[in-house]
């Protein structure tokens, strides 16, 4: 999957405000041309936002918003590439225009 790095980071930060403080979990539902980011907590309610992406597969997975924010914040690139196999395998984040930065993030269980 490939996405605009600044838009991805902005939406992660905004949606994470509604995540459960104990887990900071946000869910990513990726389709071929869009990604919906969502979070839920009993205290704060629900948040959902969608951004355009390019993806060859559809997949739904969840991440700790803090880890995702840290990885995206450290990349000085216009676009970011996210490589993932399945909802329980590690995801690799890389800038599309440089090969000197790689982040590995473990997803959280859905449910």
Buried (B, 14 or more C-beta within 10 A) or exposed (E): BBBBBBBBBBBBBEBBEBBBEEEBBBBBBBBEEBBBBBBBBEEEEEBEBEBEBEBEEEBBBBBBBEBBBEBBEEBEBEBBBBBBEEBEEEBBBBBBEEEEBEBEBEBBEEE
